[in-house]
């Protein structure tokens, strides 16, 4: 089985972001080589995350300069994001493409992959089941994002997070309000608490209140009627009336906070706007708001994808690409996710990837196969259902 690891730093994204992560580390690559896979790494793929080409070569990986020459024979191409159209066009029918394919917002790309007869595995679609936890790339990267967002906010805040008692006076701990207690939100709560802040959090799913409190945060209770979560653990979309009640109830908490971090993202849908410019104007000058969803539509009115801006004296951070600020850790975690995915379905006898579409994990994350888009949720989304 021939696997190609792409160097994604060569082509910046539309926001001019250079991808710093890589889909393999020397450690994960070595484990795949030992299983009998033939790994080809595009030169320089690991440099931004601190891994030299020589480190990969030392564990049996072949480093290549021109990936285009090898794509036609590859059985699998693994990337953090998605290969380019030109690269996909060179791949052989039946080959497997693995990465963050953003399928709900990349319909032309997914249709093109299907038409070329390629099998696409979208890591965002890996089910949130106990068995799949070790390959859940969405959660591993979101956890790092929660940490990074707190650190960025702390760097911009013109004060400190912990209480400090000195002979010249006492500095009160900063107040941090986190909206959304999913993977990223919980990590943000834990990080802010470790840094000494007073942490308040809110989520539409009351079931997560215990998790918030176990990390030392307080849970803001808001009665907006029936809410809940999907079978995969994502928050369900609120009605317009519920959104209005939620924003009104959160207004006081936001105005009283030094830092606000919004992590509300709906799987496969545009994120909800949670904070208006009018609410931002209620915050103290110098306060900081981090909008995790800025690059996909935004939770904060006025946030700018890929930028940090000031609105009514409040610093609003919408940089995105959060886990790339800790590229080494992000690469380590993603590479392990990919190794665990390949290892789970690797046939030791034939040295190939066993594509068992009856398996619950592959049934969820394989979105194109044999010339068709086979994921029902995706097909319904494309039809507007």
Secondary structure, 3 states (H helix, E strand, C coil): CEEEECCHHHCCCCCCCCCCCCCCCHHHHHHHHHHCCEEEEECCCCHHHCCCHHHHHCCCCEEECCCHHHHCCCCEEECCCCCCHHHHHHCCCCCEEEECCCHHHCHHHHHHHHHCCCEEEEHHHCCCCCCCHHHCHHHHHHHHHHHHHHHHHHHHCCCCCCCEEECCEEECCCEEEEECCCHHHHHHHHHHHHCCCEEEEECCCHHHHHHHHHCCCEECCCCCCCCCECCCCCECCCCHHHHHHHHHHHHHHHHCCCEEEECCCCCCCCCCCCECHHHHCCCCCCCEEEECCHHHCCCECCCCCCCEEEECCEEEECCCCHHHHHHHHHHHHHHHHHHHHHHHCEECCCCEECCCCCCHHHHHHEEEECCEECCHHHHHHHCCC
